[in-house]
Protein backbone atom coordinates (compact mmCIF):
# COMPACT_ATOMS: atom_id res chain seq x y z
CA UNK A 1 0.00 0.00 0.00
CA UNK A 2 1.48 3.32 -1.04
CA UNK A 3 -0.54 5.37 1.48
CA UNK A 4 1.13 4.14 4.62
CA UNK A 5 -0.66 6.38 7.06
CA UNK A 6 -3.55 4.82 8.94
CA UNK A 7 -6.07 7.49 7.99
CA UNK A 8 -9.64 7.47 6.79
CA UNK A 9 -8.72 9.18 3.55
CA UNK A 10 -5.78 6.91 2.71
CA UNK A 11 -7.88 3.81 3.39
CA UNK A 12 -10.75 5.15 1.27
CA UNK A 13 -8.47 6.05 -1.62
CA UNK A 14 -6.70 2.70 -1.44
CA UNK A 15 -9.97 0.75 -1.60
CA UNK A 16 -11.23 2.93 -4.46
CA UNK A 17 -8.00 2.55 -6.46
CA UNK A 18 -8.21 -1.24 -6.18
CA UNK A 19 -11.87 -1.24 -7.29
CA UNK A 20 -11.15 1.09 -10.20
CA UNK A 21 -8.35 -1.23 -11.32
CA UNK A 22 -10.55 -4.33 -11.13
CA UNK A 23 -13.35 -2.56 -13.00
CA UNK A 24 -11.01 -1.21 -15.65
CA UNK A 25 -12.23 2.38 -15.30
CA UNK A 26 -10.71 4.80 -17.79
CA UNK A 27 -8.47 7.47 -16.30
CA UNK A 28 -10.88 10.37 -16.79
CA UNK A 29 -13.79 8.62 -15.08
CA UNK A 30 -11.50 7.44 -12.30
CA UNK A 31 -10.41 11.01 -11.58
CA UNK A 32 -14.03 12.17 -11.71
CA UNK A 33 -15.12 9.54 -9.18
CA UNK A 34 -12.15 10.13 -6.88
CA UNK A 35 -13.39 13.66 -6.18
CA UNK A 36 -14.41 15.39 -4.06
CA UNK A 37 -16.72 17.60 -6.06
CA UNK A 38 -16.62 20.32 -3.41
CA UNK A 39 -14.75 20.85 -0.15
CA UNK A 40 -15.29 23.88 2.03
CA UNK A 41 -13.34 25.10 5.06
CA UNK A 42 -15.07 27.65 7.30
CA UNK A 43 -14.44 29.44 10.58
CA UNK A 44 -17.25 29.90 13.06
CA UNK A 45 -16.95 32.30 15.99
CA UNK A 46 -19.87 31.83 18.39
CA UNK A 47 -20.11 33.69 21.67
CA UNK A 48 -20.99 31.31 24.51
CA UNK A 49 -23.52 32.32 27.21
CA UNK A 50 -20.63 32.95 29.61
CA UNK A 51 -19.37 35.64 27.25
CA UNK A 52 -16.42 33.66 25.91
CA UNK A 53 -15.73 34.01 22.18
CA UNK A 54 -14.52 30.77 20.63
CA UNK A 55 -13.23 29.86 17.20
CA UNK A 56 -13.74 26.53 15.49
CA UNK A 57 -12.83 25.08 12.13
CA UNK A 58 -15.70 23.64 10.10
CA UNK A 59 -15.38 21.38 7.06
CA UNK A 60 -18.14 20.54 4.58
CA UNK A 61 -17.44 18.08 1.77
CA UNK A 62 -19.62 16.88 -1.09
CA UNK A 63 -17.81 13.96 -2.64
CA UNK A 64 -20.14 12.98 -5.47
CA UNK A 65 -23.74 13.56 -6.48
CA UNK A 66 -24.30 11.59 -9.71
CA UNK A 67 -26.99 9.49 -7.99
CA UNK A 68 -28.51 12.24 -5.84
CA UNK A 69 -27.81 14.90 -3.20
CA UNK A 70 -24.87 14.32 -0.88
CA UNK A 71 -25.72 12.55 2.38
CA UNK A 72 -23.56 12.23 5.46
CA UNK A 73 -23.25 13.09 9.11
CA UNK A 74 -21.65 15.90 11.11
CA UNK A 75 -18.63 14.76 13.13
CA UNK A 76 -17.65 16.89 16.13
CA UNK A 77 -14.28 15.98 17.64
CA UNK A 78 -11.23 18.02 18.67
CA UNK A 79 -9.07 16.23 16.09
CA UNK A 80 -11.26 16.01 12.99
CA UNK A 81 -9.45 17.12 9.82
CA UNK A 82 -10.43 18.02 6.29
CA UNK A 83 -8.81 14.78 5.12
CA UNK A 84 -10.98 12.82 7.58
CA UNK A 85 -14.10 14.49 6.24
CA UNK A 86 -13.05 13.85 2.63
CA UNK A 87 -12.49 10.17 3.42
CA UNK A 88 -15.82 9.84 5.19
CA UNK A 89 -17.63 11.61 2.35
CA UNK A 90 -16.10 9.19 -0.15
CA UNK A 91 -17.20 6.24 1.99
CA UNK A 92 -20.73 7.66 1.99
CA UNK A 93 -20.77 7.78 -1.82
CA UNK A 94 -20.07 4.05 -2.00
CA UNK A 95 -22.38 3.27 0.93
CA UNK A 96 -25.43 5.05 -0.51
CA UNK A 97 -24.73 3.49 -3.90
CA UNK A 98 -24.42 -0.01 -2.48
CA UNK A 99 -27.49 0.16 -0.24
CA UNK A 100 -29.50 1.52 -3.17
CA UNK A 101 -30.75 4.96 -2.09
CA UNK A 102 -30.79 8.03 -4.39
CA UNK A 103 -28.03 9.91 -2.61
CA UNK A 104 -24.37 10.71 -3.08
CA UNK A 105 -21.75 11.09 -0.41
CA UNK A 106 -21.08 14.04 1.88
CA UNK A 107 -19.78 14.78 5.36
CA UNK A 108 -19.13 17.66 7.77
CA UNK A 109 -16.70 18.20 10.59
CA UNK A 110 -16.61 20.62 13.52
CA UNK A 111 -13.25 20.73 15.29
CA UNK A 112 -14.34 20.99 18.92
CA UNK A 113 -14.56 18.62 21.89
CA UNK A 114 -18.29 18.18 22.65
CA UNK A 115 -17.51 16.71 26.09
CA UNK A 116 -16.23 20.13 27.16
CA UNK A 117 -19.40 21.94 26.13
CA UNK A 118 -22.55 22.29 28.20
CA UNK A 119 -25.84 21.54 26.45
CA UNK A 120 -26.45 25.26 25.99
CA UNK A 121 -22.91 25.89 24.74
CA UNK A 122 -23.23 23.07 22.24
CA UNK A 123 -26.53 24.46 20.95
CA UNK A 124 -24.84 27.81 20.36
CA UNK A 125 -22.02 26.07 18.44
CA UNK A 126 -24.41 23.96 16.35
CA UNK A 127 -26.54 26.98 15.45
CA UNK A 128 -23.35 28.84 14.46
CA UNK A 129 -22.49 25.89 12.23
CA UNK A 130 -25.95 25.97 10.65
CA UNK A 131 -25.65 29.70 9.89
CA UNK A 132 -22.12 29.39 8.57
CA UNK A 133 -22.82 26.35 6.40
CA UNK A 134 -26.32 27.37 5.33
CA UNK A 135 -25.23 27.94 1.71
CA UNK A 136 -24.02 24.33 1.54
CA UNK A 137 -26.98 22.52 3.17
CA UNK A 138 -30.25 21.71 1.43
CA UNK A 139 -32.48 18.83 0.35
CA UNK A 140 -31.16 18.89 -3.22
CA UNK A 141 -27.42 19.25 -2.54
CA UNK A 142 -26.33 18.13 0.97
CA UNK A 143 -28.40 16.65 3.80
CA UNK A 144 -26.54 16.21 7.14
CA UNK A 145 -27.27 13.76 9.98
CA UNK A 146 -25.74 12.87 13.37
CA UNK A 147 -22.28 11.34 13.53
CA UNK A 148 -19.60 11.03 16.18
CA UNK A 149 -20.05 13.83 18.71
CA UNK A 150 -23.48 14.94 17.47
CA UNK A 151 -27.02 13.72 18.14
CA UNK A 152 -30.69 14.20 17.32
CA UNK A 153 -31.00 17.37 19.41
CA UNK A 154 -28.22 18.95 17.38
CA UNK A 155 -30.16 18.08 14.23
CA UNK A 156 -33.26 19.67 15.75
CA UNK A 157 -31.34 22.89 16.37
CA UNK A 158 -30.03 22.95 12.80
CA UNK A 159 -33.54 22.46 11.42
CA UNK A 160 -34.92 25.18 13.68
CA UNK A 161 -32.13 27.59 12.75
CA UNK A 162 -32.74 27.08 9.03
CA UNK A 163 -36.54 27.31 9.27
CA UNK A 164 -36.21 30.49 11.37
CA UNK A 165 -33.93 32.05 8.74
CA UNK A 166 -36.51 31.16 6.06
CA UNK A 167 -39.34 32.69 8.08
CA UNK A 168 -41.34 29.45 8.11
CA UNK A 169 -42.48 27.06 10.82
CA UNK A 170 -40.76 24.05 9.23
CA UNK A 171 -38.21 23.73 6.48
CA UNK A 172 -39.36 23.38 2.88
CA UNK A 173 -38.18 19.84 2.34
CA UNK A 174 -35.81 17.68 4.35
CA UNK A 175 -32.65 19.61 5.26
CA UNK A 176 -31.40 17.20 7.92
CA UNK A 177 -32.14 13.64 9.07
CA UNK A 178 -31.76 11.98 12.44
CA UNK A 179 -34.10 14.52 14.05
CA UNK A 180 -36.33 13.85 17.07
CA UNK A 181 -39.53 12.11 15.99
CA UNK A 182 -41.62 15.00 17.30
CA UNK A 183 -39.87 17.31 14.78
CA UNK A 184 -40.24 15.15 11.71
CA UNK A 185 -37.77 12.41 12.54
CA UNK A 186 -38.56 8.77 11.89
CA UNK A 187 -39.08 6.02 14.44
CA UNK A 188 -36.25 3.53 14.56
CA UNK A 189 -33.58 5.84 13.14
CA UNK A 190 -31.35 5.82 16.25
CA UNK A 191 -31.25 2.01 16.31
CA UNK A 192 -30.98 1.54 12.54
CA UNK A 193 -27.19 1.37 12.17
CA UNK A 194 -26.69 -1.09 15.02
CA UNK A 195 -29.58 -3.29 13.95
CA UNK A 196 -28.35 -3.22 10.37
CA UNK A 197 -24.99 -4.55 11.56
CA UNK A 198 -26.73 -7.49 13.20
CA UNK A 199 -28.93 -8.18 10.18
CA UNK A 200 -25.81 -8.59 8.03
CA UNK A 201 -24.22 -10.93 10.58
CA UNK A 202 -27.41 -13.01 10.62
CA UNK A 203 -27.44 -13.09 6.80
CA UNK A 204 -23.82 -14.27 6.71
CA UNK A 205 -24.50 -16.99 9.26
CA UNK A 206 -27.42 -18.20 7.16
CA UNK A 207 -25.28 -18.35 4.02
CA UNK A 208 -22.39 -20.25 5.63
CA UNK A 209 -24.58 -22.58 7.66
CA UNK A 210 -23.79 -21.28 11.15
CA UNK A 211 -26.34 -20.79 13.89
CA UNK A 212 -26.33 -17.25 15.30
CA UNK A 213 -27.62 -18.56 18.60
CA UNK A 214 -24.76 -19.31 20.95
CA UNK A 215 -22.06 -17.47 18.98
CA UNK A 216 -19.56 -15.62 21.17
CA UNK A 217 -19.51 -11.91 20.29
CA UNK A 218 -17.20 -9.05 21.27
CA UNK A 219 -18.15 -5.42 20.64
CA UNK A 220 -15.65 -2.56 20.58
CA UNK A 221 -17.50 0.67 21.27
CA UNK A 222 -20.63 1.17 23.37
CA UNK A 223 -22.03 4.26 21.72
CA UNK A 224 -25.11 4.40 19.56
CA UNK A 225 -23.98 1.68 17.14
CA UNK A 226 -22.19 -0.67 19.52
CA UNK A 227 -24.79 -0.65 22.28
CA UNK A 228 -27.67 -1.33 19.90
CA UNK A 229 -25.74 -4.04 18.03
CA UNK A 230 -24.79 -5.74 21.30
CA UNK A 231 -28.36 -5.66 22.60
CA UNK A 232 -29.87 -6.88 19.31
CA UNK A 233 -27.44 -9.73 18.72
CA UNK A 234 -27.91 -10.83 22.32
CA UNK A 235 -31.67 -10.76 21.84
CA UNK A 236 -31.27 -13.11 18.89
CA UNK A 237 -29.46 -15.65 21.04
CA UNK A 238 -25.77 -14.84 20.67
CA UNK A 239 -23.59 -14.52 23.77
CA UNK A 240 -21.91 -11.12 24.19
CA UNK A 241 -18.70 -11.92 26.08
CA UNK A 242 -16.81 -8.62 25.79
CA UNK A 243 -17.63 -4.91 25.42
CA UNK A 244 -15.51 -1.78 25.52
CA UNK A 245 -16.05 1.95 25.51
CA UNK A 246 -13.67 4.89 25.50
CA UNK A 247 -12.81 4.32 29.17
CA UNK A 248 -12.11 0.59 29.17
CA UNK A 249 -13.60 -2.84 28.66
CA UNK A 250 -15.41 -5.66 30.46
CA UNK A 251 -15.52 -9.40 29.83
CA UNK A 252 -17.70 -12.25 31.05
CA UNK A 253 -17.39 -15.71 29.49
CA UNK A 254 -20.95 -16.52 30.59
CA UNK A 255 -22.37 -13.53 28.72
CA UNK A 256 -23.09 -9.90 29.56
CA UNK A 257 -26.60 -8.62 30.31
CA UNK A 258 -26.48 -5.78 27.76
CA UNK A 259 -29.83 -4.22 28.68
CA UNK A 260 -28.76 -3.87 32.32
CA UNK A 261 -25.37 -2.58 31.21
CA UNK A 262 -27.01 0.25 29.23
CA UNK A 263 -28.72 1.50 32.39
CA UNK A 264 -25.54 1.04 34.45
CA UNK A 265 -23.49 3.05 31.93
CA UNK A 266 -26.02 5.89 31.92
CA UNK A 267 -25.98 6.02 35.71
CA UNK A 268 -22.21 5.78 36.26
CA UNK A 269 -20.78 7.14 33.02
CA UNK A 270 -18.72 3.98 32.51
CA UNK A 271 -19.19 0.30 31.72
CA UNK A 272 -16.35 -0.80 34.01
CA UNK A 273 -17.23 -2.18 37.40
CA UNK A 274 -20.37 -3.84 36.05
CA UNK A 275 -21.47 -6.73 38.25
CA UNK A 276 -20.23 -10.15 37.20
CA UNK A 277 -17.67 -8.84 34.73
CA UNK A 278 -13.91 -8.44 34.85
CA UNK A 279 -12.43 -5.09 33.87
CA UNK A 280 -9.86 -5.07 31.04
CA UNK A 281 -8.11 -2.46 28.94
CA UNK A 282 -10.13 -0.95 26.12
CA UNK A 283 -8.01 -2.45 23.32
CA UNK A 284 -8.07 -5.94 24.86
CA UNK A 285 -11.61 -6.44 23.58
CA UNK A 286 -10.30 -6.71 20.01
CA UNK A 287 -8.17 -9.69 20.98
CA UNK A 288 -10.43 -11.84 23.15
CA UNK A 289 -11.42 -15.27 21.77
CA UNK A 290 -14.79 -14.96 20.04
CA UNK A 291 -16.69 -15.97 16.93
CA UNK A 292 -17.84 -12.48 15.90
CA UNK A 293 -16.02 -9.20 16.47
CA UNK A 294 -17.90 -5.94 15.94
CA UNK A 295 -15.52 -2.96 15.87
CA UNK A 296 -17.94 -0.05 16.35
CA UNK A 297 -15.69 2.66 17.75
CA UNK A 298 -13.35 4.52 15.40
CA UNK A 299 -11.19 4.10 12.33
CA UNK A 300 -7.91 2.16 12.09
CA UNK A 301 -8.41 0.03 15.20
CA UNK A 302 -7.14 -3.20 13.62
CA UNK A 303 -3.69 -2.53 12.21
CA UNK A 304 -0.51 -4.33 11.22
CA UNK A 305 0.75 -4.13 14.82
CA UNK A 306 -2.23 -5.98 16.36
CA UNK A 307 -3.83 -7.96 13.52
CA UNK A 308 -2.05 -11.19 14.48
CA UNK A 309 -3.82 -11.09 17.86
CA UNK A 310 -7.32 -11.01 16.35
CA UNK A 311 -9.06 -14.27 17.29
CA UNK A 312 -12.48 -13.82 15.65
CA UNK A 313 -13.38 -15.56 12.39
CA UNK A 314 -16.14 -13.06 11.50
CA UNK A 315 -15.67 -9.28 11.69
CA UNK A 316 -18.64 -6.96 11.16
CA UNK A 317 -17.48 -3.38 10.63
CA UNK A 318 -19.84 -1.23 12.65
CA UNK A 319 -17.42 1.71 12.44
CA UNK A 320 -16.08 3.40 9.32
CA UNK A 321 -12.72 1.97 8.16
CA UNK A 322 -11.85 0.16 11.43
CA UNK A 323 -9.37 -2.09 9.59
CA UNK A 324 -6.35 -0.70 7.74
CA UNK A 325 -5.61 -2.11 4.28
CA UNK A 326 -2.44 -3.84 5.52
CA UNK A 327 -4.38 -5.61 8.27
CA UNK A 328 -7.19 -6.38 5.84
CA UNK A 329 -4.78 -8.37 3.65
CA UNK A 330 -3.55 -10.36 6.65
CA UNK A 331 -7.10 -11.20 7.74
CA UNK A 332 -8.01 -12.20 4.19
CA UNK A 333 -5.08 -14.63 4.10
CA UNK A 334 -6.20 -16.08 7.44
CA UNK A 335 -9.68 -16.70 6.03
CA UNK A 336 -11.46 -14.25 8.33
CA UNK A 337 -14.84 -13.24 6.89
CA UNK A 338 -15.22 -9.46 6.95
CA UNK A 339 -18.55 -7.70 6.39
CA UNK A 340 -17.30 -4.35 5.04
CA UNK A 341 -18.35 -1.04 6.50
CA UNK A 342 -20.08 0.31 3.37
CA UNK A 343 -22.49 -2.63 3.67
CA UNK A 344 -22.45 -3.48 7.37
CA UNK A 345 -23.21 -0.04 8.82
CA UNK A 346 -25.42 1.23 5.97
CA UNK A 347 -28.63 0.74 7.97
CA UNK A 348 -28.45 4.29 9.29
CA UNK A 349 -28.35 5.94 5.87
CA UNK A 350 -31.09 3.66 4.57
CA UNK A 351 -33.47 4.72 7.35
CA UNK A 352 -32.31 8.31 6.83
CA UNK A 353 -33.58 7.91 3.27
CA UNK A 354 -36.94 6.76 4.68
CA UNK A 355 -36.96 9.85 6.91
CA UNK A 356 -36.12 12.04 3.91
CA UNK A 357 -39.03 10.64 1.91
CA UNK A 358 -41.35 10.78 4.94
CA UNK A 359 -40.68 14.49 5.48
CA UNK A 360 -40.76 15.32 1.77
CA UNK A 361 -44.17 13.68 1.44
CA UNK A 362 -45.44 14.81 4.87
CA UNK A 363 -46.06 11.14 5.65
CA UNK A 364 -45.65 9.05 8.82
CA UNK A 365 -44.07 5.60 8.97
CA UNK A 366 -44.65 3.01 11.69
CA UNK A 367 -41.85 1.22 13.50
CA UNK A 368 -42.96 -2.08 11.99
CA UNK A 369 -42.73 -0.62 8.48
CA UNK A 370 -39.31 0.90 9.13
CA UNK A 371 -37.78 -2.20 10.68
CA UNK A 372 -39.29 -4.46 8.01
CA UNK A 373 -37.88 -2.30 5.21
CA UNK A 374 -34.50 -2.13 6.95
CA UNK A 375 -34.26 -5.88 7.50
CA UNK A 376 -35.26 -6.64 3.93
CA UNK A 377 -32.87 -4.12 2.37
CA UNK A 378 -29.87 -5.17 4.48
CA UNK A 379 -30.49 -8.85 3.68
CA UNK A 380 -31.01 -8.17 -0.04
CA UNK A 381 -27.83 -6.13 -0.38
CA UNK A 382 -25.82 -8.59 1.71
CA UNK A 383 -26.85 -11.47 -0.54
CA UNK A 384 -26.03 -9.43 -3.63
CA UNK A 385 -22.52 -8.75 -2.32
CA UNK A 386 -22.02 -12.32 -1.10
CA UNK A 387 -23.13 -13.84 -4.42
CA UNK A 388 -20.92 -11.46 -6.39
CA UNK A 389 -17.94 -12.27 -4.18
CA UNK A 390 -18.43 -15.99 -4.80
CA UNK A 391 -18.95 -15.50 -8.53
CA UNK A 392 -15.82 -13.34 -8.97
CA UNK A 393 -13.69 -15.02 -6.26
CA UNK A 394 -13.36 -11.77 -4.32
CA UNK A 395 -13.50 -10.83 -0.67
CA UNK A 396 -16.76 -9.25 0.45
CA UNK A 397 -14.99 -5.88 0.70
CA UNK A 398 -13.76 -6.15 -2.87
CA UNK A 399 -17.20 -7.25 -4.07
CA UNK A 400 -18.96 -4.43 -2.21
CA UNK A 401 -16.57 -1.81 -3.58
CA UNK A 402 -16.87 -3.11 -7.15
CA UNK A 403 -20.66 -3.03 -7.02
CA UNK A 404 -20.79 0.40 -5.37
CA UNK A 405 -18.21 2.09 -7.60
CA UNK A 406 -19.72 0.43 -10.66
CA UNK A 407 -23.16 1.83 -9.85
CA UNK A 408 -21.80 5.37 -9.47
CA UNK A 409 -19.83 5.10 -12.71
CA UNK A 410 -22.98 3.89 -14.45
CA UNK A 411 -24.80 6.95 -13.09
CA UNK A 412 -22.10 9.27 -14.44
CA UNK A 413 -22.35 7.75 -17.91
CA UNK A 414 -26.17 7.82 -17.80
CA UNK A 415 -26.23 11.56 -16.98
CA UNK A 416 -23.74 12.28 -19.74
CA UNK A 417 -20.15 13.48 -19.58
CA UNK A 418 -20.82 17.06 -20.69
CA UNK A 419 -21.49 19.77 -18.05
N, C-alpha and C positions, 0 to 999 in steps of 0.2 A: 504493500500500500504506500503510495507516494505521500499522502497526507498523514503524517505520523501523529499529529496531535490528536488527542482524544476529545474532539469537539463535536457538537451537533452538526455544524456545517460540514466539516471534513467527512464525517460519516455519511451524511446525506449525499454529498457530491460523489463520494466513492461508490455508493450503492447505485446512484443514477448512472455514472459512467459505465459500470458493469452492465446495467440493463441496456443502455444505448448501444453498447458493443454487441450484445447478444441479439438485439433487434435489428442491427444493421442500419441505424438511423444515419441519414446523411448529415454532414457537418453543420449545414445551416439550420436544420431543424433541431439538431442537438443543442446548438447555442441558444436557439429560441426557447427551448424547454428548460435549459439550465437556469435562465433568469437571474435575478427576479425582474419582473416588469417594472416595479416601482419600490424604492426604499427611501423612507423619510426619517430624518433625525430632527427632533424638536427639543426645545427647552421649555419646561413649565416652571412657574415661579409663584406657587400659591402662598398665601399668608395664613398660617395656622391660627386657631382661636386664641392661642396664648400670645399672639403678636409676632411670632417668629416667622421670618421670610425664608423659605427653603427653595432650593433649586434641584431639579431632577431631569435627567435625560429620558427622553421618550423615543421609541423606535416604532415605526409602522411599516410593514412590508407586505406588498401584494406580489406573490410569486408568479402566479399564472391565472388567467381567467378565461381560457378557451371554452371551458365547460360551464361557466357561470361565475357569479360574483365570488370574490375571495372570502374564505371562511377560516377563522382561527382565533384562539383565545388571547387574552391579555395576561402576560406573565409579569408579576411584580416581585423582583428579588434585588438585593443590593449588588449583585454581580452580573446581571443580564447584559449581554452585549448585542450589538447590531448583527454580528455573525451568528449568534445564537438564534436571533429572531429570523434571520434569513434561512437558517437550517430548518427551523420549525415550520416556517411558511412553506418550504419545499416539501417537507414531509406531509403537510396538509394537502398539497396538490395531489400527491399520490394517494393519500388516504381517502379523500372525497371521490376521486376517480374510481378507486377499487371498490368502495362500498356502494357506489352507484347513485350518488346524489348530484344534483346540478349545481355544483359549486366548484370553485378553484381553491387555491391555497393562500392563506394570509396569516399574519401573526402580529402582535404588538408586544412591546416591552416597556416597563416603567422601572427605572433603576433606583429603587428604594427598598428598605427593609420593612415589610408590613408589620412585623412583630414589634417594631418600635413606634408604631403609630396607634393612637387611640382610635376608637370607632369614628369619632367626629373628625379627627385629623385625617383619617383615611378617606372619609367622604369628601373632604375639601380637596385632597389630592386627586381623587377619581374624577370629580367634577372639573378640576383644572385640566385633566387629561382630555375629557370629553370636549371641552371648549377648544383646546389646542389642536386636537385631532379631528375636529368636526368636519373639515373639508375632505377628510379621507375615509369617513365612515358613512355608510348608507346601504340600503337594501339591494342596490344594483351594482355596488362596487366593493365594499368590504363590510362584513357583518361580524363583530367581535363576540366573544363568549368568555366565561371564566377559565382561568388556567392557574398555574401555580402562583399562590399569593393573592388571588382574587376569588370572589364568590358571587352568589346570586344578588346580594344586597348591592355590591358594586355595580352590577349590571342594571339594577333598578335605578341607581343614581345616574348612570349614563343616560338611560332612557328618559328619565325625568328632566335632565339637563337639556337634552336635545329637543324634547317636546316643548319645554318652556321657551327655548330660543326660537321655536317655530310659531309660538303663540297658539298652540293647540293642546287639548287635554291628553292626547296620546299621539305617538308618532304616526306619520303616514307611511305605513309599511313596517316591516320588521328591521330595526336598526341593530338589535343585539339579541342574542339568545342566552339561555341559562338564567332567565329572570325568575323572580318569585311567581308562583302560579297566580296569585291575586293580581299581578300586573301583566298578565298575558303570557306567563311562562307555561310550560307543559308538565303535566304530572309524569313522574318517572325520569325526568332529565338528570337529576343529581346521581341516581343510581345507574344510569345507562352505561357508562364506560365500564364500571366494575362488573356489571352483569354481562355485558358483551364479552369481556375477557373470559368469563366462566362458560358462556355459550360456545365459544370457540374451543375451549378445552374439552367440553362434553362432545362436540362434534368430532374432534380428533380421536378421542377415546372410542367413539362408535366406529370410526373408520379403521382403526388398528386392532379392534377387538378387545379393548381393555374396559373393565368396569370402573366407572368413576367412583362408585361407593367403595370406601376403604382406602383409597389412594392417600398417601402421605403428602401433604402440601406445605410449602414454606412461602411466606409472603413478605417481601421487602417493601416497606412503606405502609403506613396505616392512615393515610389521608383519605380523600374522597374515593379514589380508585381502589386502593389496597384494602380498606376496611369493608367496602361493599363486596369486593371479590372474595375476601376471606369468609364473610358471612354467608354469601350465596353458595360457594362451593361446599361449605360445611353443611348447609341446609340440604344439599343434594347427596350427602352421605360421605363425602371425603373427610379425612382427618387432618385438621390444620395443626401442625406440630411446631411451627415456628413463625414468629411475627416480629418485625422491627419497625421502629419509627426513628425520627431524627435523633432521639435521645438514647436509644439502645434497643436491645432485643429481648425476647422471652422465648423459652422452649418448654414443651411438655410432650413427651413421647405418647402419652395417652390421649392427647388432643386438647385444644384450647377452646373454652366456651367464648366464642367471638362476640356474641350478643352482650354477655356480661362485661367483656373487656371494653366494648364501646362505651358503656356507661362509666366504667372505672376510669378510662382515659379522659373522659369529659370532666369527671370530678377531680382528678388528681393532676391532670396535665401531662401524664406519662403512662406508658404501658408497663413499665418496670415495677416490680413489687407485686404483680398480680398473683392472687392466691393460686397455689398449685404449680406455679411455673418457676423455672430457674432463670435468673437474669444472665444475659450474655452481651457481648459487644454488638453494636449495630451491624457491622459487616459480617459477623459470624453467621448470620441467617442465610447468606448466600451459599455457605459451604456445608450446611447440615445435611445429613442423608435424607433424601426425600424422593418421591416420584415426580412431583410437579413443583417447579419453582416459578413464582410470579414476581419478577422485579417490577415494582410499581412506585418507585421513588424518583430517581433522577437519571440523567444520561450517563453513559460510560461507567457503569457500575461493575460490569464483568469485562475485565481487561486481560492483556497478556500476562500480567503479574499475578492474577488470581484464578485464571480460567482452569488451570489444572486441578484446582480444589473443588470445582463444581461437581456435585454428586448427583444432581437430578438428571433424568433422561427425557423430560419434557420441560421446556421453558416457554412460558406465555408472557410476552412483553407488554405488561400493563403500562409501563412508562415509554416515553419516546427515546429511541436509540439507547437502551440500557446496555447493549453489547457492542463493543468496538469491533470493527471489521477484522482485526487480527484475531481476537478471541472468537469471533464468529466462525472463522476458518477452522480453528482448533476444535470447536464444538461439532462442526459439520463432520470432521474426520472421525470424531468419537461416536458419531451416530446419534447425537442428541437431536431430538425433534424440537424445532423452534417455531412457534407461531409468531410471525413478525408483527411489529408494532402497527404498521399501516393497516393491518387486518385486525389484530387482536384488540386494540383499544379504539377501534372506529365506532363503537356503539354510541359514544357521546355525540359525535358529529352527525350520526344518522338521526338520533332523536332531536338534535338541534334543527335538522332539516324539517322534521315533523312540526317542531315549534314554529319555524319560519312559515310553513304553509298554513298552520293553524292561525297565526296572527294575520297573515296576508288575507286569508279568507274570512276572518272574524268567526272562526269555528272553535269548537271545544272537543278535545279527544278524551277518552276515558283511559284509565290506567290499563285496563285489559287490552284495549286496542293498541296502546303504545307498546306494551311488553310483548304482545303477540307479533306486531310488526318487527320489533327489534330482534326477537328470537328467530323469526323466519329469515330476516335479511342476513344476520350474522351466520346462520347455518348455510344459507344459499351461497354466500360469498366464500365461506370457508371451503365448501365442497368444490367450488369452481377453482380455487387456488390449489387445493389438494390434488384434484384430477389433472390439472395442468402440470403440476410438479411431477406427477407420475408419468404422464405422457412424454414430457420433455427431459426427464431424468434430471430435475433441478431440485434444489432445496426449496422449502416453502417461501423463504425470503426472496429468492431469485424469481420464483413463479409469480409472487405477488407484485414485485417490482415490474416484471415484464408486462403483466396484464395492465397495471396501473399506468405505466408510462405509454404503453401502446394505445390505451384509450385516449389519453391526452393528445398524443400525436395524431390520432385519427380525427379528433376534434379540430385540431389546427388545420389539417388538410380540408376538412369539411367546410370550415368557415372561409377558406381561401387564403392564399399567402400574401395578397395585396392588402395594404392598409385601408 
